[in-house]
Amino acid sequence: CKDLHQGEVAGCPVWLCPNSACQAPYDNQDIECMLLDCVKRKMMTYMLQDLSCVRCGEVTQYNLAERCRNKFCAGDFKTTVDKESVGQLLKTFLGVAIHYKMPLLKEQVTFIFRMNPDMREKYDVHLDEADTNAQQTGED
């Protein structure tokens, strides 16, 4: 099944306007900037997230508490944004960056994976292959 909203301009894949009368290609640089903003916001959300109690769901007010201080609870804490969802999202962004030849997005996501080897290994991201794919398609 072919995506009707994808096209190619000058050998570069682009998104097309869904209006059948228009079909104009969207600017990849504009889309890349929006995706970069999304990655930055998602990473900031992950880094500044709250901890919530597994039992009662209350968000902790105490930075160094090991257990929930709610009466009769004493549950463990968990993060509100899980690492798995962030890793999967980053892998998706890397695939989009390579396919649509978005060098800034690819550089940002590649940097995050380089700084997190456990995440890179878990999601089977091979940065050497990402660099090779980019070189084959004419991207630096």
Protein Blocks (a to p, Z undefined) as FASTA:
>chain_A
ZZfkbcceehiacdddfblklopacdfklmmmmmmmmmmmmmmmmmmpccddfklopacf
bfklcbdcbehklpacddfbdfklmmmmmmmmmmmmmmnopaklmmmmmmmmmmmmmlmm
mnopafklmmmmmmmnopZZ
